[in-house]
Amino acid sequence: MKTLIETPARLLTKVRFRQIRCFVEVSRQGSFMAASGVLGLPQPAASRSIRELETALDVTLFDRSQRGAVHDRARPASSSTPQRPHCC
């Protein structure tokens, strides 16, 4: 019987270390461009890693703008109302 609810262990199988590194660095630097420089990646690759992570977790992690990326309280990608974070 298939489970429709994602368990934390199942979610982690969709997450890659590269995506976590990009998430941490974008959070620290406040922009994809600066983070990509620190990570030694092209900016599109850093952006793609974050987008893949957001898709895997079905949340929006950053509010993107011309001025940079602002860490957003994780909220479901399909919802416009912020949800209470699950950790930290």
N, C-alpha and C positions, 0 to 999 in steps of 0.2 A: 504494500500500500504506500503510495507516495505522500510525502508530507508537503503541505502547501506553505508552511511557515519556515522561513530560513532560520536555522540555528546559527549561533556565532561561529561554530566550527565550519559549517558549510560556507558561510560568508568569507571566512579566511582563506578558503581554497581558491577563491576568485581574486584575491589580492596578491600583488607581487611586491617584493622588496623594493624594486625600482620605484613603484608608485608611492610607497611610504616615504622613501628618501625624498622624492619630489615634493610630496605634501609637506614634510617637515621644513624643507628649504624654502619653499614658497611662503610658508607661514613666517619663517624667520626674516626673509628678505622683503616681503611685501610686494613682490612682483615676479612674474614668470621670467622676465628677461634677466633680472639679477640672479635668480635661483639657477637658471640654466647656465649662467657663467660660472657659478660656484661648482655646479655639478659636472661641468664640462660637456654639456649637451646642447644641441641646437634648441632654440626656444620652442619651435613647434613640437619637438619630442617631449619636452617638459609639460607643455600644455596638454598633449595627447595622453600622457601618463595620468595627469590629474583627471581628465575627462573619463578615462577608463575606470579609474578608482571611483569616481562619482557614479558611474553607470553600474559598476559591480555592487556598490552599497546602496544604490538608489537614493542618494542624497546630494544636495548642493553644498560643497565645502567652501567655496570662495565666491564673493561678489566680485565680478570682473568689471573693470572700468579702464579708461584710457590712462588713468593715474596709477594703476596697479591692481593687485588682487588683495582684497580685504578678507581675512578669515571670517567666514560666516558660521553662525551656529548651525550645526548639521541639521538640515530639515529635509523631509522627503522631497525629491525632485518634482513630484507632481503636485505639491502643496505650496501655496504662497504664504501660509501662516507658519511662523517658526515653531518648532517642536522643542520640548525639553531635551537637552543633550543626554545621551546615555552614559557618558563618562566624563571625567575631569570637570 
